[in-house]
Amino acid sequence: MANMGDEDFPRDDLEPPERDPNTGDMFGDAPVAAPPAPTMDSAAYTVIARKYRPQTFDDLYGQEAMVRTLRNAFSSGRIAHAFMLTGVRGVGKTTTARLLARALNFQTATVDTPTLDFHEEGIHCRSIIEGRHMDVLELDAASRTGVGDIRDLLEGVRYAPVEARFKVYIIDEVHMLSTGAFNALLKTLEEPPPHAKFIFATTEIRKVPVTILSRTQRFDLRRVEPDVLVKNLEMICENEGARVEAEGLMLIARAAEGSVRDGQSMLDQAIVQADPGVTVTAASIRDMLGLADRAQTISLFEQIMRGEAGPAIETFRTLYGYGANPDQVVMDLLDHTHGASVAKAIGPQALVLPREQAQRLAAVGAAVSAGTLSRIWQLTLKAYDEVRRAPDAAAAVDMALIRLAYAADLPGPEEALKRLQDGDALAGAPTGGPSGGGIPGGGGAAARGAGNAVA
C-alpha cells in the first residue's frame, strides 16, 4: 500500500478557490442585480371608490339615522343577533357589514366591549379589514346559492370563536340564496348560539322570505342626497389635488342617483378629463356622462309649456347634435316637471339647483296649474319608456315633444267640463293656459284657431 503524502489531504492554511460569480450552485443561480424600484407611473393604482372606503361609522355619508340607532343599541347592550342591510347599489351595505363586524369584536388594551367608536385600531380590526380573520366569515350568495354552501358555512356555528368575541357571518346579496338554503338558515336564525352574529346585505329586499326578515333587525340605507354627495366629492378632490368645477360635481352627484360608489367612480373618470393642474370643466363632465346642458333643457321645457312645438324640436336637435342622449333629455324634462311642481307647492328654495335655474322652473310652476304639470309628468313618463324602446330614439323624442307641446296648452278636464256646462264651446276658449297663467298659448291654441277658421 502506497504511502499517502501530505498533498492527498486538504490543508486548512490554503485559501479556497474563489467562486465564479457567473456559475450557479445548489442554492440557486448567482444573484442578479435588483430591479429598479417601480415608479408612480407603473405602480398599481387604487381607484377612488376603494381608496376612500369608510373606515369608521362617522365616515358613512347620508346614513346618520342608522348610525344613531346602532350607537344607542350598542351603548345599551341591546345588540341583535342578526342584521338585515338593504338599499340600492353603492350606498354602503357591505362596508357597513364589515364595520359592524369590527364593532362587535372591537378590543384594545383599554376597551373590551362592543362599540361603534373606533378611536384607535383594535386588535382584530386590521385582519377584519383585510378579510383574513378566522372568526369573520363572508359569503357571496351571488356565487354560492345552494343549500350545501350554507350548511358548510353553518357547520361551525356551534363552535366558539377562536380569537374574537363573536363569530360573525356576513352574507352579501342574500336574496340570491335558494329556497333550500333559506330553510337551512332559518333554524339557526331562530335559535342562534350566543357567540354568533349574522349580517345580511341585499338590494332586493322583497325577494327575501318574510320568515327570514322577521328574525332580523332591518336597516334601510338611504340614497345619498346630491348636496351631501357633493361634499364627499369635494373632500376627495382636495385630497387628490384635483380641480373640478362645482357645477361639474353637482352633475356627477345627480347622475349617481344616490349611490356614493357610483359618484366616486364617475369622479375618478372625470379627473382625467383634463391635464394635471387644469380645472375640469362642467362641459367636459357633461360630455363624459352624455348629459345635455341643463340650462338648455330648461329652455326646452319652457318652450314645451308655451306650446311651441317647432322651436322645441329645434332645441332638441341642437342638443342631440352636441351628443346628448335622447333618453337623458327626456329624463331632464321629467326632472324639470318635478322641479316646477315642487317649486309651485313649496317654493324655489326647495330645489337643489343654481338660483337662476330654480327661479326659471318656479316661474313655469307659477304660470300653469298643478293639473297641467301632473298631466305633463304622465305624458313625459310614457315618452321616456317609448324613447328607450323606439328603433329611432331621436324621432321618438320629436314625436313626444309635439305631443307634450299641444297637451300643455289644452285645458284640464275640470275646466273643460265647466266650459261645457256654461255653454262655452272649447273652440271659443281663450288661448291662454288652463289656469290663465302668464305662459301664452302656442301650438295647441293655434290648432284650435285653425279649427275655428275651418268651421
Backbone torsions as a table, in degrees:
resi	resn	phi	psi	omega
1	MET	NA	128.6	-175.8
2	ALA	-76.3	144.7	177.4
3	ASN	-72.4	139.5	-179.8
4	MET	-90.8	127.7	179.9
5	GLY	-82.1	174.1	179.6
6	ASP	-63.8	-24.3	-176.3
7	GLU	-72.6	-12.9	-179.5
8	ASP	-81.2	-12.5	-179.5
9	PHE	-109.3	142.1	177.8
10	PRO	-67.2	143.3	-178.8
11	ARG	-107.4	133.1	-178.0
12	ASP	-71.1	-23.3	-175.1
13	ASP	-83.5	-2.2	179.6
14	LEU	-91.7	139.9	178.6
15	GLU	-73.1	134.9	177.4
16	PRO	-66.5	149.3	-179.5
17	PRO	-61.9	142.2	179.7
18	GLU	-66.9	135.5	-177.5
19	ARG	-76.0	134.1	177.0
20	ASP	-70.7	118.5	-176.5
21	PRO	-66.9	-12.8	-177.4
22	ASN	-93.4	-0.4	-180.0
23	THR	-104.5	157.4	178.6
24	GLY	-95.3	171.5	176.8
25	ASP	-141.8	-173.4	-175.5
26	MET	-68.1	-15.8	-179.7
27	PHE	-98.5	9.5	178.4
28	GLY	120.7	170.7	-179.7
29	ASP	-68.6	169.7	179.0
30	ALA	-62.3	142.0	-178.9
31	PRO	-62.2	142.5	178.2
32	VAL	-109.0	163.7	-179.2
33	ALA	-64.4	139.8	-179.0
34	ALA	-65.3	140.8	179.2
35	PRO	-67.5	153.5	179.5
36	PRO	-63.3	147.9	179.8
37	ALA	-62.5	139.4	-179.4
38	PRO	-64.5	141.3	176.6
39	THR	-84.3	174.2	-179.6
40	MET	-64.1	-28.2	-178.0
41	ASP	-71.5	-32.4	-177.0
42	SER	-94.3	-10.9	-179.1
43	ALA	-69.5	150.5	179.1
44	ALA	-65.6	132.3	-177.1
45	TYR	-93.9	134.0	176.1
46	THR	-97.2	122.3	-176.7
47	VAL	-66.3	156.9	-175.0
48	ILE	-60.3	-39.5	-177.4
49	ALA	-61.1	-30.9	177.4
50	ARG	-87.3	-37.9	-176.9
51	LYS	-64.9	-35.5	-176.5
52	TYR	-108.7	29.4	174.4
53	ARG	-65.2	133.3	-176.7
54	PRO	-55.9	135.5	178.5
55	GLN	-104.5	-13.8	176.2
56	THR	-137.8	168.2	178.7
57	PHE	-68.3	-25.7	177.9
58	ASP	-68.9	-19.4	-179.3
59	ASP	-84.6	-7.4	-179.5
60	LEU	-75.6	115.2	-177.7
61	TYR	-84.1	132.2	172.8
62	GLY	78.1	6.5	-177.7
63	GLN	-118.0	38.7	-175.3
64	GLU	-63.7	-36.9	-178.2
65	ALA	-64.3	-43.4	178.8
66	MET	-65.6	-43.7	-179.3
67	VAL	-63.4	-39.1	179.2
68	ARG	-64.3	-41.9	178.8
69	THR	-64.5	-44.7	-179.8
70	LEU	-65.3	-38.8	-179.8
71	ARG	-63.0	-42.9	178.2
72	ASN	-65.7	-38.6	179.8
73	ALA	-65.4	-42.9	-179.2
74	PHE	-69.6	-38.5	-179.2
75	SER	-68.1	-30.4	179.7
76	SER	-91.8	-5.3	179.9
77	GLY	80.2	8.0	-179.5
78	ARG	-94.9	72.0	-176.1
79	ILE	-98.4	124.3	-179.8
80	ALA	-69.3	159.5	179.1
81	HIS	-88.2	-13.6	-179.6
82	ALA	-148.1	138.2	180.0
83	PHE	-122.9	141.3	176.0
84	MET	-118.7	114.8	-179.7
85	LEU	-106.1	123.8	-178.7
86	THR	-133.1	154.9	-179.0
87	GLY	158.9	172.6	-179.7
88	VAL	-70.4	170.3	-177.9
89	ARG	-64.2	141.9	171.6
90	GLY	82.6	10.3	179.9
91	VAL	-93.7	-7.6	174.2
92	GLY	114.0	26.8	-178.2
93	LYS	-67.3	-53.1	-178.9
94	THR	-66.3	-38.2	176.9
95	THR	-61.7	-43.5	178.2
96	THR	-63.4	-38.5	179.0
97	ALA	-61.6	-42.5	179.4
98	ARG	-70.5	-35.2	175.4
99	LEU	-65.7	-37.7	176.8
100	LEU	-64.1	-39.0	176.8
101	ALA	-61.2	-40.1	176.4
102	ARG	-66.2	-42.2	-178.2
103	ALA	-64.6	-39.7	-179.7
104	LEU	-66.7	-32.6	-176.4
105	ASN	-111.6	21.8	-177.8
106	PHE	-69.0	131.6	-178.3
107	GLN	-155.6	130.1	175.0
108	THR	-132.8	-172.3	178.8
109	ALA	-67.2	-25.1	-177.5
110	THR	-113.6	-16.1	-177.6
111	VAL	-118.0	126.5	179.5
112	ASP	-137.0	50.4	-179.5
113	THR	-152.4	150.8	178.0
114	PRO	-60.0	135.1	-178.5
115	THR	-156.6	154.3	176.9
116	LEU	-96.7	-2.6	-177.5
117	ASP	-96.1	101.3	179.4
118	PHE	-94.2	76.4	-180.0
119	HIS	-71.6	-23.3	176.8
120	GLU	-149.3	164.3	-179.2
121	GLU	-75.3	127.0	-178.3
122	GLY	-79.9	178.4	-177.6
123	ILE	-63.5	-38.5	-175.1
124	HIS	-99.6	-3.9	-171.9
125	CYS	-62.3	-47.4	-174.6
126	ARG	-62.9	-43.4	-179.3
127	SER	-69.2	-31.2	176.8
128	ILE	-70.6	-41.8	179.0
129	ILE	-61.2	-40.1	-177.5
130	GLU	-85.0	0.3	175.2
131	GLY	72.3	30.2	-177.6
132	ARG	-125.5	16.9	179.6
133	HIS	-80.3	137.9	-175.4
134	MET	-69.4	-25.8	-174.5
135	ASP	-101.6	3.0	176.4
136	VAL	-118.6	106.4	-175.8
137	LEU	-108.5	128.0	-177.1
138	GLU	-117.1	130.9	-178.4
139	LEU	-124.1	132.4	174.6
140	ASP	-95.4	104.8	-176.6
141	ALA	-68.9	-13.6	178.8
142	ALA	-69.6	-28.1	-179.5
143	SER	-108.4	-16.6	179.3
144	ARG	-129.0	89.1	-171.5
145	THR	-104.3	-11.0	-171.6
146	GLY	-79.9	165.3	179.9
147	VAL	-68.1	-30.1	178.7
148	GLY	-65.1	-37.4	178.5
149	ASP	-63.6	-42.4	179.8
150	ILE	-68.3	-40.2	179.0
151	ARG	-63.5	-39.5	176.5
152	ASP	-63.1	-38.8	-179.4
153	LEU	-67.9	-40.7	-175.6
154	LEU	-84.4	-3.2	-178.2
155	GLU	-60.6	-33.7	-177.8
156	GLY	-96.0	10.2	-177.6
157	VAL	-63.8	-37.4	-175.7
158	ARG	-71.6	-13.6	179.8
159	TYR	-88.9	145.7	-178.9
160	ALA	-69.5	155.6	178.0
161	PRO	-63.5	152.8	-177.0
162	VAL	-80.0	-47.3	-174.5
163	GLU	-121.1	-43.6	-169.5
164	ALA	-87.5	-176.6	-179.0
165	ARG	-77.2	-41.5	-178.3
166	PHE	-128.2	152.6	164.4
167	LYS	-89.1	124.1	-175.5
168	VAL	-114.8	126.5	178.6
169	TYR	-111.2	115.8	178.8
170	ILE	-106.4	119.6	178.9
171	ILE	-117.9	109.2	-178.9
172	ASP	-88.4	148.3	-177.6
173	GLU	51.0	51.3	-173.4
174	VAL	-64.1	-22.0	-178.1
175	HIS	-66.5	-13.5	-178.5
176	MET	-88.7	0.3	176.0
177	LEU	-67.8	149.5	178.3
178	SER	-75.9	168.4	179.1
179	THR	-60.9	-40.3	177.7
180	GLY	-64.3	-37.5	178.6
181	ALA	-66.1	-41.3	177.0
182	PHE	-62.1	-40.7	179.7
183	ASN	-65.6	-36.7	177.7
184	ALA	-67.0	-31.2	-179.4
185	LEU	-79.9	-23.5	-171.1
186	LEU	-62.7	-46.4	-176.2
187	LYS	-64.0	-39.3	179.1
188	THR	-66.9	-39.0	178.1
189	LEU	-67.3	-30.4	-178.4
190	GLU	-72.3	-39.3	-179.7
191	GLU	-132.4	71.4	-176.8
192	PRO	-78.5	149.3	173.3
193	PRO	-68.5	154.8	-175.0
194	PRO	-65.7	-18.1	-176.7
195	HIS	-95.8	6.7	-176.4
196	ALA	-115.3	138.0	175.8
197	LYS	-129.9	143.9	-178.6
198	PHE	-121.6	135.5	177.8
199	ILE	-129.6	118.3	-179.3
200	PHE	-110.5	146.6	176.7
201	ALA	-132.8	138.3	-178.9
202	THR	-156.2	149.6	171.5
203	THR	-99.3	-9.4	-177.8
204	GLU	-124.4	77.0	-175.1
205	ILE	-65.2	-26.5	-178.3
206	ARG	-71.3	-18.1	179.3
207	LYS	-86.9	-4.6	178.5
208	VAL	-87.8	128.6	-179.4
209	PRO	-57.8	144.0	-179.4
210	VAL	-64.8	-25.3	177.7
211	THR	-66.0	-30.2	175.8
212	ILE	-78.6	-43.9	-178.4
213	LEU	-60.5	-38.3	-176.5
214	SER	-68.6	-14.2	-179.3
215	ARG	-105.1	11.4	179.8
216	THR	-127.6	162.1	172.9
217	GLN	-98.2	115.5	-170.1
218	ARG	-93.1	138.0	175.1
219	PHE	-129.8	122.5	177.2
220	ASP	-95.5	110.0	178.7
221	LEU	-78.1	125.8	-173.2
222	ARG	-79.6	154.7	167.3
223	ARG	-64.1	140.6	-178.3
224	VAL	-83.5	127.4	-179.7
225	GLU	-65.6	148.9	-177.1
226	PRO	-55.7	-41.2	-178.5
227	ASP	-66.3	-32.3	176.8
228	VAL	-71.5	-41.3	179.9
229	LEU	-66.2	-33.7	178.5
230	VAL	-61.8	-38.4	177.9
231	LYS	-61.8	-40.2	177.5
232	ASN	-64.7	-42.5	179.5
233	LEU	-66.6	-37.3	177.7
234	GLU	-63.9	-40.6	178.1
235	MET	-62.5	-41.4	-179.9
236	ILE	-66.3	-42.2	179.1
237	CYS	-60.6	-40.7	179.5
238	GLU	-64.9	-42.3	179.9
239	ASN	-69.8	-33.1	-177.9
240	GLU	-87.2	-6.5	-178.0
241	GLY	70.3	26.2	-179.5
242	ALA	-98.3	148.8	179.9
243	ARG	-119.2	115.9	-179.0
244	VAL	-131.6	135.1	179.1
245	GLU	-60.9	145.9	-178.3
246	ALA	-60.2	-38.5	178.6
247	GLU	-64.9	-34.6	177.4
248	GLY	-66.0	-40.0	176.6
249	LEU	-64.2	-37.1	177.4
250	MET	-66.4	-37.2	176.2
251	LEU	-61.3	-42.5	178.6
252	ILE	-64.9	-44.3	-177.8
253	ALA	-62.4	-39.6	179.7
254	ARG	-72.3	-37.5	179.2
255	ALA	-70.1	-23.9	179.7
256	ALA	-69.9	-20.2	177.7
257	GLU	55.1	44.0	174.6
258	GLY	87.8	-1.3	-179.1
259	SER	-97.5	118.3	179.6
260	VAL	-65.5	-43.1	-178.4
261	ARG	-63.5	-41.5	178.2
262	ASP	-62.4	-42.6	179.1
263	GLY	-62.2	-42.1	179.8
264	GLN	-68.7	-35.7	177.0
265	SER	-66.4	-40.3	176.8
266	MET	-64.8	-39.1	177.7
267	LEU	-63.2	-39.1	177.6
268	ASP	-57.8	-40.3	179.0
269	GLN	-74.7	-34.2	-177.2
270	ALA	-70.8	-33.5	-175.7
271	ILE	-60.6	-33.2	-177.2
272	VAL	-87.4	8.3	176.9
273	GLN	-75.1	-13.5	179.1
274	ALA	-134.7	159.9	178.1
275	ASP	-66.3	155.9	178.2
276	PRO	-55.7	133.8	-179.5
277	GLY	87.1	-8.2	179.7
278	VAL	-101.0	137.1	-178.3
279	THR	-70.2	131.7	175.9
280	VAL	-79.9	122.6	-176.2
281	THR	-84.3	158.9	176.4
282	ALA	-64.3	-32.5	179.9
283	ALA	-63.5	-42.2	179.9
284	SER	-67.8	-36.3	176.8
285	ILE	-67.8	-37.7	177.8
286	ARG	-63.2	-41.1	176.9
287	ASP	-66.2	-39.1	179.4
288	MET	-61.8	-42.2	-177.5
289	LEU	-84.9	-8.5	-177.1
290	GLY	71.5	32.2	-177.7
291	LEU	-97.0	154.1	173.9
292	ALA	-87.2	157.7	175.7
293	ASP	-63.5	120.3	-174.5
294	ARG	-62.5	-35.7	177.7
295	ALA	-63.4	-37.5	178.7
296	GLN	-70.2	-37.9	178.6
297	THR	-70.4	-27.7	173.5
298	ILE	-67.9	-40.1	174.9
299	SER	-61.3	-40.1	176.4
300	LEU	-61.6	-41.8	178.7
301	PHE	-63.8	-41.3	178.2
302	GLU	-64.1	-39.7	177.5
303	GLN	-63.8	-38.8	177.7
304	ILE	-63.1	-45.9	-177.3
305	MET	-68.8	-19.9	174.1
306	ARG	-87.7	-4.2	-179.4
307	GLY	77.7	22.3	-177.8
308	GLU	-94.2	84.9	-175.2
309	ALA	-66.5	-45.1	-178.1
310	GLY	-61.0	-55.8	176.6
311	PRO	-57.5	-33.9	179.2
312	ALA	-64.5	-41.9	178.7
313	ILE	-64.9	-40.5	178.9
314	GLU	-63.6	-40.7	177.8
315	THR	-63.3	-43.5	179.5
316	PHE	-62.7	-42.6	-178.5
317	ARG	-66.0	-31.4	174.4
318	THR	-65.0	-45.7	177.5
319	LEU	-62.8	-41.6	-179.9
320	TYR	-63.1	-38.1	177.5
321	GLY	-65.5	-28.0	177.6
322	TYR	-81.9	-3.0	176.1
323	GLY	105.1	7.4	179.5
324	ALA	-70.2	136.3	177.0
325	ASN	-72.4	135.0	-179.5
326	PRO	-57.9	-43.5	-179.3
327	ASP	-66.5	-30.1	178.2
328	GLN	-71.4	-33.2	176.0
329	VAL	-63.5	-44.0	178.1
330	VAL	-65.6	-36.7	176.1
331	MET	-61.7	-39.8	176.5
332	ASP	-63.5	-38.6	176.9
333	LEU	-62.9	-37.5	174.6
334	LEU	-62.2	-44.1	179.0
335	ASP	-61.8	-40.3	-179.0
336	HIS	-69.4	-37.5	176.4
337	THR	-63.5	-42.6	176.7
338	HIS	-64.1	-44.0	-179.6
339	GLY	-63.1	-42.0	178.7
340	ALA	-64.9	-36.8	179.2
341	SER	-67.7	-43.8	179.7
342	VAL	-66.5	-41.5	178.9
343	ALA	-64.1	-33.7	177.7
344	LYS	-67.7	-36.4	-176.6
345	ALA	-83.6	-36.6	-173.1
346	ILE	-115.3	-44.8	-175.6
347	GLY	133.8	159.8	-177.8
348	PRO	-64.2	-19.7	-179.9
349	GLN	-67.9	-15.3	-179.6
350	ALA	-79.7	-9.6	-176.6
351	LEU	-92.9	133.5	177.1
352	VAL	-88.5	72.9	-176.8
353	LEU	-144.1	162.1	170.2
354	PRO	-57.1	151.3	-172.1
355	ARG	-57.8	-42.8	-177.0
356	GLU	-64.1	-41.2	179.5
357	GLN	-69.1	-39.8	178.5
358	ALA	-63.2	-38.7	179.7
359	GLN	-68.3	-35.5	177.3
360	ARG	-65.1	-43.5	178.3
361	LEU	-67.8	-37.4	177.6
362	ALA	-64.0	-35.9	178.2
363	ALA	-65.5	-38.7	176.3
364	VAL	-65.2	-43.1	179.7
365	GLY	-63.8	-34.6	-179.9
366	ALA	-74.3	-22.5	-174.2
367	ALA	-89.4	-16.2	-178.5
368	VAL	-124.9	167.7	-178.4
369	SER	-82.6	162.0	176.7
370	ALA	-65.0	-33.0	177.7
371	GLY	-63.6	-39.9	177.7
372	THR	-64.3	-43.6	178.2
373	LEU	-63.3	-39.0	178.0
374	SER	-64.6	-39.9	178.8
375	ARG	-66.6	-41.9	177.4
376	ILE	-62.3	-38.1	178.2
377	TRP	-61.1	-47.1	-179.4
378	GLN	-63.2	-43.2	-179.6
379	LEU	-67.3	-38.3	179.3
380	THR	-69.5	-36.9	177.4
381	LEU	-62.8	-42.2	176.7
382	LYS	-66.4	-38.8	178.8
383	ALA	-63.8	-36.6	179.1
384	TYR	-60.8	-42.9	178.0
385	ASP	-65.8	-39.5	178.9
386	GLU	-64.8	-42.1	-178.7
387	VAL	-64.3	-37.9	-179.1
388	ARG	-69.9	-26.5	-178.0
389	ARG	-100.0	-11.5	-173.7
390	ALA	-73.6	144.4	175.8
391	PRO	-66.4	-29.5	175.6
392	ASP	-121.8	98.4	-173.9
393	ALA	-64.6	-37.8	-178.7
394	ALA	-65.4	-40.7	178.1
395	ALA	-65.6	-35.9	178.1
396	ALA	-64.4	-36.9	177.6
397	VAL	-67.1	-40.5	176.9
398	ASP	-56.0	-48.0	-179.3
399	MET	-65.9	-36.6	179.4
400	ALA	-66.8	-39.1	179.6
401	LEU	-65.1	-39.1	177.4
402	ILE	-62.9	-44.6	180.0
403	ARG	-63.9	-42.7	-178.9
404	LEU	-67.3	-40.2	-178.0
405	ALA	-63.5	-41.7	179.9
406	TYR	-73.9	-36.3	-179.6
407	ALA	-69.0	-32.4	-178.8
408	ALA	-66.0	-23.9	-175.5
409	ASP	-98.5	-2.3	-179.7
410	LEU	-84.3	150.4	175.6
411	PRO	-72.3	153.3	177.2
412	GLY	-72.8	166.9	-179.0
413	PRO	-57.5	-39.8	-178.3
414	GLU	-65.8	-43.4	-178.6
415	GLU	-69.4	-37.5	178.2
416	ALA	-63.4	-41.9	178.7
417	LEU	-64.5	-39.3	179.6
418	LYS	-64.2	-40.9	179.4
419	ARG	-65.1	-40.7	178.2
420	LEU	-63.9	-40.6	179.0
421	GLN	-66.5	-31.9	179.0
422	ASP	-82.6	-1.5	-179.7
423	GLY	79.6	13.0	-179.0
424	ASP	-98.0	106.3	-177.6
425	ALA	-64.0	150.9	-179.8
426	LEU	-61.9	-28.2	-178.7
427	ALA	-65.6	-24.3	-179.5
428	GLY	-100.4	10.7	-177.9
429	ALA	-71.2	154.8	176.8
430	PRO	-62.3	157.2	-176.8
431	THR	-84.9	0.7	-179.7
432	GLY	-78.0	179.7	178.7
433	GLY	-68.4	171.8	-176.9
434	PRO	-63.8	-22.6	-179.4
435	SER	-102.0	4.0	-177.4
436	GLY	69.3	28.3	-175.7
437	GLY	-77.4	-172.2	-172.8
438	GLY	-83.0	-12.5	-179.9
439	ILE	-81.4	117.4	-175.5
440	PRO	-69.3	159.6	177.9
441	GLY	-70.1	151.6	-177.6
442	GLY	-128.0	-115.5	-174.4
443	GLY	-59.7	-42.4	-178.8
444	GLY	-63.0	-42.9	-179.8
445	ALA	-65.9	-39.1	179.2
446	ALA	-64.6	-38.0	179.6
447	ALA	-64.6	-40.4	-179.7
448	ARG	-68.3	-34.1	177.5
449	GLY	-64.9	-39.6	177.7
450	ALA	-65.0	-36.2	177.9
451	GLY	-63.6	-39.7	178.9
452	ASN	-63.1	-40.3	-178.6
453	ALA	-64.4	-38.9	177.9
454	VAL	-66.6	-39.7	179.7
455	ALA	-65.3	NA	NA
